[in-house]
Amino acid sequence: MKKALGFFEVRSLVAAIYAADVMVKAANVVVKDFNIVGSGVVAVIIEGDVAAVKAAVEAAREEAGRKGQVIGINVIPRPEEGMDMLFN
């Protein structure tokens, strides 16, 4: 079964690190990628079962939103096979 992808984008490196910590503690997910986008924006990408990814992203939205400005979140339940090439 394919794993879901969760995207969490926040303005603040500290908030992004905190968000990643919250997500892995809130549900059975792993951090797949961590990107410093620029202008203070950092994107954290997680992977796991759909329900776990949704729970993790929501937990991070609530907690990390207190530490920095949440730019956007998204969950892709069943990404296409070719999506993995974006993270290598």
TAURSUL-V915164 format. One record per residue. N is the residue number from 1. RES is the residue in three letters. PSI is psi in radians with two decimals (999 if undefined). Layout:
N,RES,PSI  N,RES,PSI
//
This chain:
1,MET,2.41  2,LYS,2.56  3,LYS,2.62  4,ALA,2.71  5,LEU,2.42  6,GLY,2.36  7,PHE,2.30  8,PHE,2.08  9,GLU,2.26  10,VAL,2.64  11,ARG,1.79  12,SER,2.14  13,LEU,-0.71  14,VAL,-0.77  15,ALA,-0.62  16,ALA,-0.73  17,ILE,-0.74  18,TYR,-0.76  19,ALA,-0.78  20,ALA,-0.75  21,ASP,-0.80  22,VAL,-0.75  23,MET,-0.77  24,VAL,-0.41  25,LYS,-0.49  26,ALA,-0.50  27,ALA,2.97  28,ASN,1.36  29,VAL,2.85  30,VAL,2.59  31,VAL,2.08  32,LYS,-0.61  33,ASP,2.67  34,PHE,1.95  35,ASN,2.27  36,ILE,1.88  37,VAL,-0.78  38,GLY,2.85  39,SER,0.56  40,GLY,-0.04  41,VAL,2.31  42,VAL,2.38  43,ALA,2.31  44,VAL,2.25  45,ILE,2.24  46,ILE,2.87  47,GLU,2.50  48,GLY,-2.95  49,ASP,2.70  50,VAL,-0.88  51,ALA,-0.69  52,ALA,-0.73  53,VAL,-0.78  54,LYS,-0.79  55,ALA,-0.74  56,ALA,-0.77  57,VAL,-0.71  58,GLU,-0.69  59,ALA,-0.72  60,ALA,-0.64  61,ARG,-0.77  62,GLU,-0.84  63,GLU,-0.86  64,ALA,-0.39  65,GLY,-0.37  66,ARG,-0.34  67,LYS,-0.41  68,GLY,3.07  69,GLN,2.03  70,VAL,2.16  71,ILE,-0.81  72,GLY,2.71  73,ILE,2.69  74,ASN,2.63  75,VAL,2.25  76,ILE,1.88  77,PRO,-0.82  78,ARG,1.43  79,PRO,2.66  80,GLU,2.73  81,GLU,-0.70  82,GLY,-0.13  83,MET,-0.48  84,ASP,-0.52  85,MET,-0.36  86,LEU,-0.34  87,PHE,0.14  88,ASN,999
//
